[in-house]
Amino acid sequence: MTKTGIVRDERYLEHETGSYHVENPERLVRIYKTLDDLQGLFVEIAPRQAAAREITAVHDPEYVERIAATAGGPMRHLDPDTVVSPKTYEVSLLAAGGLLAAIDAVMGDDLNNAFALVRPPGHHAEGNRAMGFCIFNNVAIGARYALSRYGLERVLIVDWDLHHGNGTQRTFYSTPQVLYFSTHQYPFYPGTGHYTEIGEGEGQGYTVNVPLSPGPGDIDYANMFNHILRPIAVAYSPQFILVSAGFDIYYRDPLGGMDVTEEGFARLTDIIMDIAQIVCEGRFVITLEGGYDVEGQARSIREVIRTMAGDSTLDRGKYEEEEEKGYPRIQRVVETAREIFGEYWR
């Protein structure tokens, strides 16, 4: 069995967003209940609050002060989508710190991999603004932390959320230290993530966007990961992998137009595990982003954790046969990626 860690904490429920907001505490309530069925497959990792210097490695100090000033205050909107409430600042520090604790556990060789089941999510948050339900950019903070704390030179971020992680892309757009790979519905919120957004300066070629029309499902995503992500990741040879896992590509998600099932998420995890074994001794950490079909998200995460822990019932051989047959559906997407990124990655 693979050693898998889980970050969970009831304090993540204290970030209140209002009765009708899709990013609400019930997301984690249902996920945490699912964990009861998985006892013995994981160990728990205690989260901590991220330190100011860890947050400001990504966010402007003035912005952090603005969020800190909301502590204890009334619930209000920072933008039409993003809400703060009395405990949001504290919980946001804990969300970023929970991911950092997971990174420490995996880098310390205690675990092979880990899943930070935290909220609020993070990949839309930019250096000086909250947006898209996100306050602090957890995965960007995690990548910066891994680079500085462990002296790494290359970190890969894989983002399979329905929405493009504009904040993550912007943070690392001009550096080769982080390769950002994103599949996302396009054009869709937040409007970024076109193929032509490839990085700039020393970071040119280290941002890999795969914009998609609505409709791709399990086999299509697996083919994109195998035919685009895999060769680039192997060539880049990251020393650590982080995953922004959005479950809003689930086929019943109210915000999305994708067709991924519980088994499809297991297959994506299986592919990432295989890549991690090749390039970084199996070390990777997942952090929760979006996902708004509460029951479907919980079932999908259950299959992801089972895969991470080596307890999956996924028939890899069957999947590989289906992927070969289904490749023509996604061939044009792969060929477009090759035209753009072949200059940087053979």
C-alpha positions in Angstrom: 0.0 0.0 0.0 1.1 3.5 -0.8 1.4 5.8 2.2 -1.1 8.6 1.7 -1.8 11.6 3.9 -5.0 13.6 4.3 -5.4 17.2 5.7 -8.8 17.8 7.2 -10.0 20.1 9.9 -13.4 21.3 11.1 -12.1 24.9 11.1 -12.3 24.9 7.3 -16.1 25.0 7.8 -15.9 28.3 9.5 -15.4 30.2 6.2 -19.0 31.2 5.7 -20.2 32.3 2.2 -24.0 32.6 2.6 -26.9 30.3 2.1 -26.9 30.3 -1.7 -23.2 30.3 -2.5 -22.0 27.2 -4.3 -18.6 27.3 -2.5 -20.0 26.5 0.9 -19.0 24.5 4.0 -21.3 21.6 2.9 -18.7 20.7 0.3 -16.3 19.6 3.0 -18.9 18.2 5.3 -19.8 15.6 2.7 -16.2 14.9 1.8 -15.2 14.4 5.4 -18.0 11.9 5.9 -16.7 10.0 3.0 -13.3 9.6 4.7 -15.0 7.5 7.4 -15.3 4.8 4.7 -11.6 4.9 4.0 -10.1 4.4 7.4 -6.8 2.5 7.2 -6.0 3.9 3.7 -4.5 7.2 5.0 -2.9 9.0 7.9 -4.0 12.4 9.0 -1.8 15.5 8.7 -2.4 18.3 11.2 -2.6 21.6 9.4 -1.0 24.8 10.6 -1.5 28.5 9.7 0.8 29.8 7.0 3.2 32.4 8.2 3.1 35.9 6.9 6.4 35.4 5.0 4.9 32.3 3.3 1.8 34.2 2.1 3.7 37.3 1.0 6.0 35.1 -1.2 3.0 35.2 -3.5 0.7 38.1 -2.4 1.4 41.8 -1.9 1.7 42.7 1.8 -0.9 45.5 1.4 -3.4 42.9 0.0 -2.7 40.6 2.9 -3.3 43.5 5.3 -6.7 44.2 3.6 -7.8 40.6 4.1 -6.5 40.6 7.7 -8.6 43.7 8.4 -11.8 41.7 7.6 -11.2 39.4 10.6 -14.1 39.5 13.0 -16.1 41.8 10.7 -19.4 41.2 8.9 -19.9 39.0 5.9 -19.3 40.9 2.7 -18.4 40.6 -0.9 -14.9 41.4 -2.2 -16.2 40.9 -5.7 -19.5 39.5 -7.1 -18.3 35.9 -6.4 -15.9 36.1 -3.5 -17.1 36.5 0.1 -15.3 37.1 3.4 -16.8 36.5 6.8 -15.5 36.8 10.4 -13.3 33.8 10.3 -12.2 33.9 6.6 -8.7 35.4 7.2 -7.9 32.8 9.8 -9.3 29.9 7.8 -7.5 31.1 4.6 -4.1 31.1 6.5 -5.0 27.5 7.6 -5.9 26.5 4.0 -2.5 27.6 2.7 -0.8 26.2 5.8 -2.6 22.9 5.4 -1.1 22.4 2.0 2.4 23.4 3.4 2.0 20.7 6.1 1.2 18.2 3.4 4.2 19.2 1.4 6.4 18.8 4.5 5.0 15.3 5.2 5.7 14.1 1.7 9.1 15.8 1.3 10.1 14.4 4.7 9.7 10.8 3.3 6.9 10.1 5.9 4.4 9.7 3.0 4.4 9.1 -0.7 1.6 11.5 -1.5 -1.1 13.6 0.2 -4.4 15.4 -0.4 -5.1 18.7 1.3 -8.9 18.8 1.7 -9.1 22.5 2.5 -11.1 25.6 1.7 -11.3 28.3 0.5 -9.8 27.3 -2.8 -7.0 29.4 -4.3 -6.0 29.2 -7.9 -7.8 32.4 -9.1 -6.3 34.6 -6.4 -3.7 37.0 -7.8 -1.0 38.9 -6.0 -3.2 41.8 -5.1 -6.8 40.6 -5.5 -9.2 37.9 -4.4 -11.5 36.5 -7.1 -13.4 33.4 -8.1 -14.1 32.3 -4.5 -10.4 32.4 -3.8 -8.6 34.5 -1.1 -5.0 33.2 -1.0 -3.5 31.2 -3.8 -2.8 28.0 -1.9 -1.0 26.0 -4.7 1.2 29.0 -5.7 2.2 29.5 -2.1 2.9 25.8 -1.9 5.1 25.8 -4.9 7.1 28.8 -3.7 7.4 27.1 -0.3 8.7 23.8 -1.9 11.3 25.7 -3.9 12.6 27.8 -1.0 12.2 25.3 1.9 13.7 22.3 0.1 16.0 24.0 -2.4 14.2 22.6 -5.4 14.7 23.9 -8.9 11.7 22.6 -10.7 8.0 22.1 -9.6 5.2 21.0 -11.8 1.6 22.3 -11.1 -1.2 20.3 -12.8 -4.5 22.1 -12.8 -7.6 20.0 -13.9 -10.2 22.5 -12.6 -13.0 23.5 -14.9 -11.8 27.1 -14.7 -8.3 28.4 -15.7 -6.1 29.2 -12.8 -5.3 32.7 -13.8 -3.6 33.6 -10.4 -1.3 30.6 -10.6 -0.3 31.3 -14.2 0.4 35.0 -13.4 2.6 34.1 -10.4 4.9 31.9 -12.4 4.6 33.4 -15.9 8.2 34.5 -16.2 10.1 31.7 -14.4 11.2 28.2 -15.5 11.1 27.1 -11.8 7.4 26.2 -12.1 5.8 24.6 -15.1 2.1 25.3 -15.0 -0.2 22.9 -17.0 -3.9 23.5 -17.2 -6.9 21.9 -18.9 -10.0 24.1 -18.7 -13.3 25.1 -20.4 -12.7 28.0 -22.7 -13.9 30.7 -23.3 -15.2 30.7 -19.7 -14.5 32.4 -16.4 -12.0 34.0 -15.9 -11.4 34.5 -19.6 -7.7 33.5 -19.5 -5.9 30.3 -20.6 -5.6 30.4 -24.4 -3.0 28.2 -26.1 -1.0 31.3 -26.9 -0.4 32.2 -23.3 2.9 30.3 -23.0 4.9 32.4 -20.5 7.3 35.2 -21.1 11.1 35.9 -20.7 12.8 33.0 -19.1 9.4 31.4 -18.4 8.5 31.1 -22.1 7.3 27.6 -22.8 6.7 26.8 -19.1 3.0 27.7 -19.2 1.0 25.0 -21.0 -2.7 25.8 -21.5 -5.1 23.3 -23.1 -8.4 25.2 -23.6 -11.4 23.0 -24.3 -14.9 23.3 -25.5 -17.6 21.7 -23.3 -18.0 17.9 -23.6 -14.7 16.0 -22.9 -15.1 13.0 -20.6 -13.0 10.3 -19.0 -11.2 9.0 -22.0 -10.6 12.4 -23.5 -9.0 13.8 -20.4 -6.9 10.7 -20.0 -5.6 11.1 -23.6 -4.8 14.7 -23.0 -2.8 13.8 -19.9 -1.0 11.0 -21.6 -0.3 12.7 -24.9 0.4 16.3 -23.8 1.1 16.4 -20.1 3.2 13.2 -19.8 5.9 13.9 -22.5 6.3 17.5 -21.3 6.5 16.5 -17.6 9.0 13.8 -18.3 11.2 16.2 -20.3 10.9 18.9 -17.6 11.7 16.4 -14.9 10.1 18.2 -11.9 11.4 17.4 -8.4 7.9 17.7 -7.0 4.3 17.7 -8.4 1.4 19.7 -7.1 -2.2 19.3 -8.3 -5.0 21.8 -8.3 -7.9 19.4 -8.3 -11.2 20.9 -9.3 -14.1 18.5 -9.3 -16.2 20.9 -11.4 -15.4 18.9 -14.5 -17.7 16.2 -13.0 -20.5 15.4 -15.4 -23.2 16.7 -13.1 -21.5 19.8 -11.8 -23.9 22.8 -12.0 -21.3 25.2 -13.3 -19.6 23.0 -15.8 -19.9 21.5 -19.2 -17.5 18.5 -18.9 -18.3 14.8 -18.6 -15.8 13.3 -16.2 -17.0 10.5 -13.8 -15.7 9.2 -10.5 -13.7 6.6 -12.4 -12.3 9.3 -14.7 -10.8 11.2 -11.7 -9.2 7.9 -10.6 -7.6 7.5 -14.0 -6.2 11.0 -14.0 -4.7 10.4 -10.5 -3.3 7.1 -11.8 -1.6 8.9 -14.7 -0.1 11.6 -12.3 1.1 8.9 -10.0 2.8 7.2 -12.9 4.5 10.4 -14.0 5.5 11.1 -10.4 7.2 7.7 -10.1 9.2 8.4 -13.3 10.4 11.9 -12.4 10.3 12.5 -8.6 10.2 9.3 -6.7 6.4 9.3 -6.6 6.1 12.5 -4.6 3.0 14.6 -5.2 0.4 16.6 -3.3 -3.2 17.4 -4.3 -5.1 20.4 -3.1 -8.8 20.9 -3.4 -10.1 23.7 -5.7 -13.6 23.8 -7.2 -16.4 21.2 -7.4 -20.1 22.0 -6.7 -22.1 18.8 -7.1 -21.6 17.9 -3.4 -22.4 14.2 -3.6 -20.6 13.6 -6.9 -17.5 15.5 -5.6 -17.3 13.4 -2.5 -17.6 10.1 -4.5 -14.9 11.3 -6.9 -12.6 12.2 -4.1 -13.2 8.8 -2.6 -11.9 7.2 -5.8 -8.9 9.6 -6.0 -7.8 8.8 -2.4 -8.2 5.0 -3.1 -6.0 5.4 -6.1 -3.4 7.4 -4.2 -3.3 4.7 -1.5 -3.0 1.8 -4.0 -6.5 0.5 -3.4 -8.1 1.4 -6.7 -10.2 -1.1 -8.7 -9.4 0.7 -11.9 -8.7 -1.6 -14.8 -5.7 0.2 -16.4 -5.5 -2.3 -19.3 -9.2 -1.7 -20.2 -8.7 2.1 -20.0 -5.7 2.0 -22.2 -7.6 0.1 -24.9 -10.5 2.6 -24.7 -8.1 5.5 -24.8 -6.5 4.2 -28.0 -10.0 3.9 -29.6 -11.1 7.3 -28.4 -7.9 9.2 -29.4 -9.4 10.6 -32.7 -11.9 12.6 -30.6 -9.1 14.6 -29.0 -6.5 14.3 -31.8 -6.9 17.9 -32.9 -6.3 19.2 -29.4 -3.1 17.2 -29.1 -1.9 18.3 -32.5 -2.5 22.0 -31.7 -0.5 21.5 -28.5 2.3 19.9 -30.4 2.4 22.8 -32.9 2.7 25.3 -30.2 4.9 23.5 -27.6 7.0 21.3 -29.9 9.4 24.3 -30.1 10.0 24.0 -26.4 9.3 20.3 -25.6 10.2 17.5 -28.0 
